[in-house]
Amino acid sequence: MSTELSLKDKVFEVVRTELLRVRREQSPDFAADIGLESCLVADLGLDSLSLVEAVVAVEQALRIDQLPLEALNDRDSGRFTVASLVNLCLEQAAA
């Protein structure tokens, strides 16, 4: 069980790092805390283009072929949270 948690923690750190990098490219003074419950749009202010850029960066960092963004919508009723992105990465990496 601890291995699964540590893997999730590692994936979260990669996702958090890439989201922060993409967000700071738009707004260099961006300093919001990014947690698992953070909404990618409402809390982090990502628009559709920066969301795609962040997802591509996460895919490259984790060496995942392609994340189906529509799956994020299905999980969170359109909220797009960091947790849903992390879980999607874990599922795709295991596939």
trRosetta pair geometry for C-beta under 8 A, 3 or more apart (Angstrom, degrees):
i j d omega theta_ij theta_ji phi_ij phi_ji
1 4 5.7 -54 -157 33 38 112
1 5 6.6 34 149 -16 68 105
2 5 5.5 -52 -147 39 38 112
2 6 6.2 37 155 -19 69 104
3 6 5.8 -55 -145 38 30 107
3 7 6.4 32 154 -20 64 105
4 7 5.8 -53 -148 35 30 112
4 8 6.4 30 153 -17 64 105
5 8 5.6 -54 -148 37 33 111
5 9 6.3 36 151 -21 66 105
6 9 5.4 -49 -145 35 35 116
6 10 6.4 39 153 -22 65 102
7 10 5.7 -52 -149 34 32 112
7 11 6.4 30 153 -16 65 105
7 90 7.1 104 128 -120 110 107
8 11 5.8 -54 -147 39 32 110
8 12 6.2 37 152 -22 65 106
8 86 6.5 71 -162 160 81 122
8 90 6.4 -11 -99 -79 77 141
9 12 5.6 -52 -147 35 30 115
9 13 6.5 33 153 -22 63 102
10 13 5.8 -52 -152 31 32 111
10 14 6.7 30 151 -16 64 103
11 14 5.7 -54 -152 36 35 111
11 15 6.2 33 152 -17 68 108
11 62 6.7 40 -127 -107 86 135
11 86 5.2 123 116 -153 111 86
11 89 5.1 168 -167 99 128 132
11 90 5.9 -121 -8 -65 175 86
11 93 7.7 -131 -98 -6 131 150
12 15 5.7 -57 -144 40 31 110
12 16 5.9 32 157 -21 67 109
12 36 6.7 -44 -129 -83 129 92
12 82 7.4 69 -141 152 86 111
12 86 5.1 5 -85 -114 73 141
13 16 5.7 -52 -141 38 28 112
13 17 6.2 31 157 -21 63 107
14 17 5.8 -55 -147 36 27 112
14 18 6.4 20 158 -13 63 109
14 58 6.6 112 131 -138 99 77
14 61 5.0 170 -171 127 115 131
14 62 5.8 118 127 -64 158 96
14 89 7.9 -177 80 175 121 164
15 18 6.1 -61 -148 40 27 105
15 19 6.2 27 156 -18 65 110
15 58 5.5 28 -108 -120 70 126
15 82 6.2 136 129 -163 129 91
15 85 5.6 142 -149 113 140 117
15 86 5.4 -111 1 -81 159 81
15 89 6.7 -144 -67 -14 119 154
16 19 5.9 -56 -144 38 27 110
16 20 6.2 27 157 -18 63 109
16 34 4.8 158 -140 97 90 126
16 82 7.0 42 -82 -157 76 137
17 20 5.9 -59 -149 38 26 110
17 21 6.3 27 154 -20 63 107
17 61 7.7 166 80 -147 115 165
18 21 5.6 -51 -144 35 33 113
18 22 6.3 29 158 -15 66 105
18 54 5.7 127 133 -158 100 74
18 57 4.2 167 -158 115 122 118
18 58 4.9 -171 68 -70 161 72
18 61 5.8 -136 -63 -6 130 150
19 22 6.0 -57 -146 39 29 106
19 23 6.1 25 156 -17 64 113
19 34 5.7 146 91 -141 132 158
19 40 7.3 -116 -131 -123 127 91
19 44 6.3 -57 175 -147 117 157
19 46 7.6 -79 -150 -59 92 135
19 54 5.3 45 -102 -150 61 133
19 58 8.0 21 -47 -62 77 114
19 82 7.0 -62 -33 -109 165 107
20 23 5.8 -58 -142 41 28 110
20 24 6.1 24 160 -17 65 110
20 30 7.5 -176 -153 105 66 116
20 34 6.1 -125 -63 -6 94 144
21 24 6.0 -60 -145 39 25 106
21 25 6.7 34 152 -27 61 101
21 57 7.0 -153 75 175 124 160
22 25 5.7 -49 -156 23 33 115
22 26 7.2 26 149 -11 61 102
22 46 7.3 34 115 -111 123 113
22 50 5.5 139 157 -170 115 93
22 53 5.3 150 -135 107 128 109
22 54 4.3 -112 18 -81 164 87
22 57 6.2 -162 -55 11 115 152
23 26 5.9 -59 -162 36 38 108
23 27 6.6 -35 163 46 72 92
23 30 4.7 -126 137 118 105 167
23 32 8.0 -76 150 40 158 104
23 44 5.8 -98 -93 -179 139 101
23 45 7.0 99 -137 65 107 96
23 46 6.9 -81 -88 -74 91 88
23 50 7.2 89 -87 172 54 137
23 54 7.9 29 -40 -84 77 127
24 27 6.7 -82 -129 76 33 54
24 28 5.6 53 -174 -122 80 40
24 30 5.2 -135 -87 46 62 111
25 28 7.9 35 -110 -75 13 66
26 30 7.3 51 72 -36 88 138
26 45 7.7 -154 99 111 147 112
26 50 6.1 -20 -50 -100 137 147
27 30 4.4 96 91 -47 102 101
27 45 7.6 12 8 92 141 144
30 45 7.9 -138 -121 48 126 129
32 38 7.6 128 134 -132 120 136
32 43 6.8 174 157 162 152 86
32 44 6.6 -158 74 -107 140 61
33 38 7.8 -159 107 -72 63 131
34 38 5.2 -84 -149 15 59 164
34 44 6.7 38 -107 -91 102 118
34 82 6.2 129 174 -82 93 154
35 38 5.1 128 53 -28 62 98
35 82 6.6 168 105 48 34 145
36 81 7.0 43 157 155 56 114
36 82 5.3 -132 -139 87 31 106
36 83 4.0 59 177 -69 92 96
36 86 6.8 -54 -127 14 91 144
37 81 5.9 -42 -151 -153 34 131
37 82 7.2 -21 22 40 12 99
37 83 6.3 13 -76 -17 44 121
38 43 4.4 -132 -162 92 80 149
38 44 6.0 73 158 -42 119 102
38 81 6.5 133 75 -153 41 75
38 82 4.8 41 57 -13 92 120
39 42 4.1 18 92 45 137 98
39 43 4.4 122 49 2 74 99
39 44 7.1 -153 93 7 52 84
39 79 5.1 -90 -120 180 108 88
39 80 6.2 82 -164 76 72 73
39 81 5.6 -52 -96 -93 53 67
40 43 7.4 5 -42 52 9 87
40 44 5.3 -38 -152 42 39 126
40 46 5.0 -37 162 37 85 131
40 51 6.0 87 145 -116 131 104
40 54 7.5 -169 -152 76 123 155
40 80 4.2 -69 35 129 114 111
40 81 6.9 -172 -18 -112 82 15
40 82 6.8 137 -64 -62 84 63
40 85 7.0 89 -59 -37 131 135
41 44 7.2 6 -33 55 7 82
41 45 7.4 45 -173 -112 36 13
41 46 5.8 -85 -94 62 49 78
41 47 7.8 77 -130 -97 86 30
41 51 7.2 -14 -76 -75 84 131
41 79 7.8 -146 34 -170 105 41
41 80 5.7 79 -11 59 98 129
42 45 8.0 -14 158 -67 11 46
42 79 7.5 -46 9 -151 121 76
46 50 4.5 -137 -151 96 83 109
46 51 4.5 112 142 -68 125 78
46 54 6.4 -51 -128 -4 147 142
47 50 5.3 81 47 20 69 101
47 51 6.8 -124 97 -12 30 94
48 51 5.6 -54 -145 33 28 116
48 52 6.6 27 157 -17 62 104
49 52 6.0 -55 -153 35 30 108
49 53 6.4 31 150 -19 64 108
50 53 5.2 -49 -143 38 38 117
50 54 6.2 42 155 -22 67 102
51 54 5.8 -53 -148 35 29 111
51 55 6.4 27 153 -17 63 106
51 69 7.7 91 138 -136 114 134
51 80 7.2 -26 -139 -177 134 155
52 55 5.7 -54 -146 37 32 110
52 56 6.3 32 155 -19 65 106
52 69 7.6 -44 -98 -71 75 151
53 56 5.9 -55 -148 37 28 110
53 57 6.4 30 152 -19 63 107
54 57 5.6 -55 -149 36 32 113
54 58 6.4 32 153 -19 66 105
55 58 5.6 -52 -148 36 33 112
55 59 6.3 38 151 -22 65 103
55 67 5.5 -124 -172 60 111 128
55 69 6.4 -41 -108 -83 171 105
55 85 7.5 -127 -104 -139 86 118
56 59 5.5 -49 -147 34 33 115
56 60 6.4 31 154 -17 64 105
57 60 5.9 -55 -149 38 30 109
57 61 6.2 28 154 -19 65 110
58 61 5.7 -56 -142 39 30 110
58 62 6.0 4 165 4 66 114
58 64 7.5 -11 125 36 79 124
58 67 7.2 3 90 -14 115 147
58 85 7.0 -63 -158 169 177 117
58 89 6.5 -95 158 -91 120 130
59 62 6.5 -74 -142 51 21 92
59 63 7.9 55 164 -120 54 3
59 64 4.7 -102 -140 70 68 90
59 65 7.2 -60 -165 94 114 14
59 66 6.5 14 -131 -106 145 34
59 67 5.8 -137 -78 -9 106 100
60 63 7.3 21 -170 -76 29 43
62 89 5.7 27 96 -163 177 119
62 93 6.4 -83 161 -80 119 120
64 67 6.2 46 120 -53 134 88
64 89 6.2 -124 -45 -143 159 76
64 92 4.9 63 -156 116 126 126
64 93 5.9 -76 -92 -73 106 75
65 92 7.4 -139 42 175 79 116
66 92 7.8 -140 79 -152 38 142
67 71 7.6 -111 173 45 77 120
67 85 7.7 36 180 -149 156 76
67 88 5.6 79 -154 137 112 121
67 89 6.8 -34 -97 -83 129 64
67 92 5.8 -99 -99 -37 73 162
68 71 4.5 80 92 -11 101 109
68 88 7.6 -134 55 -163 70 125
69 72 5.6 -39 -166 19 53 115
69 73 7.3 52 143 -16 70 98
70 73 5.5 -48 -159 32 46 116
70 74 6.6 50 146 -22 70 103
71 74 5.5 -51 -150 33 38 115
71 75 6.5 38 154 -23 67 106
71 88 5.7 135 102 -119 125 123
72 75 5.9 -60 -153 33 31 111
72 76 6.5 -19 170 19 67 111
72 80 5.1 43 152 -112 126 75
72 84 5.1 112 -139 128 77 125
72 85 6.4 13 -108 -77 123 70
72 88 6.3 -52 -73 -43 81 153
73 76 7.2 -85 -140 52 21 79
73 77 8.0 0 -179 -171 57 7
73 78 5.6 20 -146 -90 81 54
73 80 7.2 -12 -79 -65 58 85
75 84 4.4 153 96 -135 141 123
75 87 7.4 160 -145 75 160 132
75 88 7.6 -127 -17 -59 153 105
76 79 3.8 -102 149 49 118 95
76 80 6.0 -163 67 -35 144 24
76 81 5.3 166 -109 1 152 95
76 84 4.9 -90 -37 -46 120 154
79 84 7.6 128 83 -3 91 143
80 84 6.6 -120 -146 64 32 132
80 85 7.4 42 -173 -49 73 103
81 84 4.8 101 58 4 81 98
81 85 7.1 -143 99 -2 47 86
82 85 5.6 -58 -153 38 35 112
82 86 6.3 37 150 -21 69 105
83 86 5.6 -52 -145 36 32 112
83 87 6.2 30 157 -16 66 107
84 87 5.7 -52 -143 40 32 110
84 88 6.2 36 155 -22 64 107
85 88 5.7 -53 -146 36 30 113
85 89 6.5 35 152 -21 62 103
86 89 5.7 -55 -153 33 31 113
86 90 6.6 31 151 -18 64 104
87 90 5.6 -52 -149 35 35 113
87 91 6.4 34 153 -18 66 105
88 91 5.7 -53 -147 37 32 111
88 92 6.2 27 156 -16 66 108
89 92 5.9 -58 -144 40 29 106
89 93 6.1 29 157 -20 65 109
90 93 5.8 -56 -144 36 27 111
90 94 6.4 21 158 -16 62 111
91 94 6.0 -64 -150 39 28 107
91 95 6.5 36 152 -35 64 104
92 95 5.6 -46 -148 19 34 118
